[in-house]
Amino acid sequence: QLVESGGGSVQAGGSLRLSCATSSNNPIACMAWFRQAPGKERDGVASILSDGNTTYADSVKGRFTISKDNANNTLYLQMNSLSPEDTATYYCAAKGWLLHPKSYPVWGQGTQVTVSS
C-alpha cells in the first residue's frame, strides 16, 4: 500500500515536496512518480532504483529531484521552479520498471498539485 502526501497549490516558481509512504518493510527494486493532467495520459516523472540510480523525464530534469529513504521505503519528490504545466495529480508507484506505467502493479491514490501563474 502506498500513501502520497505533500500536494497542494503553489504559485509559479514555487516549490513542493511530495512524500510516499509504503507499508512494506521489504526492499523495493524500483519506485517512481507519475503524473496525470485532466484529459491526458499518465506520464512518468522520475524513478529511482534500490541502488540509487535515477531517471527523469526531460520536462523535469534540473527542477525535480527524486529520493528514497531505504530504511523505511519512503519515496520523495522535491519539485522546484514549478510552472502551470506541472499541474496534475501525482502518483507514487512501486515494483515496476523506470518510467513505464504499465509495468507498475502497485499505485498510490494520488495527490493533487496545482500551480498558478
C-alpha positions in Angstrom: 0.0 0.0 0.0 1.3 3.4 -1.0 0.1 6.7 0.5 1.1 10.0 -1.0 1.2 13.4 0.7 2.5 16.9 0.2 0.5 18.1 -2.7 -1.2 21.5 -2.7 -1.4 24.8 -4.5 1.6 27.0 -5.2 2.4 29.9 -7.5 4.7 29.6 -10.4 8.3 29.4 -9.4 7.5 27.9 -6.1 8.4 24.5 -4.6 6.6 21.5 -3.2 7.9 18.2 -1.7 5.8 15.1 -2.2 6.2 12.0 0.0 5.1 8.4 -0.5 4.9 6.1 2.4 4.8 2.3 2.0 3.7 -0.3 4.4 6.3 -2.7 3.1 9.5 -3.4 5.0 11.0 -5.4 2.1 13.4 -3.8 -0.3 11.7 -2.4 -3.4 13.8 -2.5 -6.5 12.2 0.4 -8.3 9.8 3.2 -7.3 8.6 6.1 -9.3 6.5 9.2 -9.6 4.0 9.6 -12.3 1.5 12.4 -13.1 -1.7 12.8 -14.9 -3.4 16.0 -16.0 -7.1 16.1 -16.9 -7.6 14.6 -20.4 -4.1 13.4 -20.7 -2.2 10.1 -20.3 -0.3 9.2 -17.1 3.3 10.2 -17.7 6.4 9.2 -15.9 8.2 11.9 -13.9 11.1 10.2 -12.1 12.1 6.8 -11.0 14.7 5.5 -8.6 16.3 2.1 -8.2 17.4 0.5 -5.0 21.0 1.3 -5.8 20.1 5.0 -6.1 20.2 5.3 -9.9 17.6 7.8 -11.0 15.8 8.5 -14.3 13.9 11.7 -15.1 11.5 12.9 -17.7 13.1 15.6 -19.9 10.4 18.1 -18.8 11.5 18.0 -15.1 15.3 17.5 -15.4 17.1 20.1 -13.3 13.9 21.1 -11.4 12.7 17.9 -9.7 14.7 15.5 -7.5 13.6 12.0 -6.6 15.0 10.4 -3.4 14.2 7.5 -1.2 14.8 6.5 2.4 15.7 2.9 2.1 15.3 2.3 5.8 11.5 2.7 5.6 10.9 2.7 1.8 9.7 6.3 1.8 9.8 8.0 -1.5 10.2 11.7 -2.0 9.9 14.1 -4.9 11.3 17.6 -4.4 9.8 19.9 -7.0 11.4 23.3 -7.6 10.7 26.1 -10.2 7.2 24.8 -10.7 5.2 26.0 -13.6 1.5 25.8 -14.5 2.4 22.9 -16.9 3.3 20.8 -13.8 -0.3 20.9 -12.6 -1.5 17.3 -12.3 -2.4 14.5 -10.0 0.9 12.9 -8.9 1.0 9.2 -8.2 3.6 7.1 -6.5 4.2 3.6 -7.9 6.3 0.6 -6.9 7.7 -2.7 -8.2 7.7 -1.6 -11.8 10.5 -0.5 -14.2 11.7 3.0 -14.7 9.1 5.3 -16.3 6.9 2.6 -17.8 3.5 3.0 -16.1 2.1 -0.3 -17.3 4.9 -2.2 -15.6 3.8 -1.0 -12.1 1.4 -3.2 -10.2 1.2 -1.0 -7.0 -0.1 2.6 -7.0 -1.0 5.2 -4.5 -4.2 7.2 -4.6 -2.6 10.3 -5.9 -2.1 13.8 -4.6 -3.1 17.0 -6.4 -0.5 19.6 -7.4 -1.8 22.9 -8.7 0.5 25.6 -10.0 -1.0 29.0 -10.7 0.6 31.7 -12.9 
